[in-house]
Amino acid sequence: MASSSSPNSSVRVIKKYAVEGLKDKALEEHLNMIRDKDSLHKYGAKLYKSIAKFAIVDEALEQLIKVHSEPPTRTMVIGNNQVMSYTCSRNSSADDLKKHAMEVFKDATKDCEDKDIKEKFDMIQDYSSLEKSAFMFFNSMVNSGFLDEAEELLKKAILPVVAVHTYVIGVGVAAGNTNAALKAFQHMSASGVAPNSYTYAVLIKGLTADPNYCGDAKKFLLEMMDKAMRPNAATYTAVIEGFAMQEDKAAEEEGKQVVELMMHKGFVPNAKAMMEVLKGRPKPLIRRVINIALSKLKG
């Protein structure tokens, strides 16, 4: 793959490949950047740090030595030190972090009442299986348009606590058990763990699938915005669509209220982005959703 036009876009490509589990492609993009010595001298530290966080440190260092045989520049030394510092800290604490992640997972799933979901959780007996299952779920969300949100949970080599809770919530969503997903979120909050934008996106996606929980989806959408988290088009469209699907005047008015409250908080829904999200839906439903959004945008 050709090197990206800017270091920031290159780092983003590396992250995207890493999130999708495409380690070889992530490394290839890294190599394209470090072969460009001008870019390396300017942006090397940032690139090495990004590579380190996605657990391909050894390969990055090996290729660094091969590609640059001359004495290292100051920036290369800084980048190398960042990688080594991250690697040492990761190795020294990795076992403790993995153990803690499993403890959080066991606690979050111990009261699961859904038989099918419980069987899925019972299959996860060690950190390796937890990580594999979580990454598979996060990858599915990436493919659904939640790349930025997924990256929040995958910035560290070991699954952070918020990622473990989000995965548990996501399993409930994937199983179509809205109540289980909501209970998992409530357990997360009671445990003192703050949800991030990805957690909210996963929860809201699940809640809007059940008309009985559209009110909760609305509440959490506004709650995340009160916490200065900006929902993406897939998230706020899901809430509006949830009300539109009910084909009820009162529900339609509540959908319009959602748009109005979002605008009061300084956020204007993007109709074009909403149309992208709604591709493949029945045309009458698309019209209802867009009409709800436009009713307040026109005002």
Secondary structure, 3 states (H helix, E strand, C coil): CCCCCCHHHHHHHHHHHHHCCCHHHHHHHHHHHHHCHHHHHHHHHHHHHHHHHCCCHHHHHHHHHHHCCCCCCHHHHHHHHHHHHHHHHHHHHHHHHHHHHHHHHHHHHCCCCCHHHHHHHHCCCCHHHHHHHHHHHHHHHHCCCCHHHHHHHCCCCCCCHHHHHHHHHHHHHHCCCHHHHHHHHHHHHHCCCCCCHHHHHHHHHHHCCCHHHHHHHHHHHHHHHHCCCCCCHHHHHHHHHHHHCCCCHHHHHHHHHHHHHHHHCCCCCCHHHHHHHCCCCCHHHHHHHHHHHHHHHCC
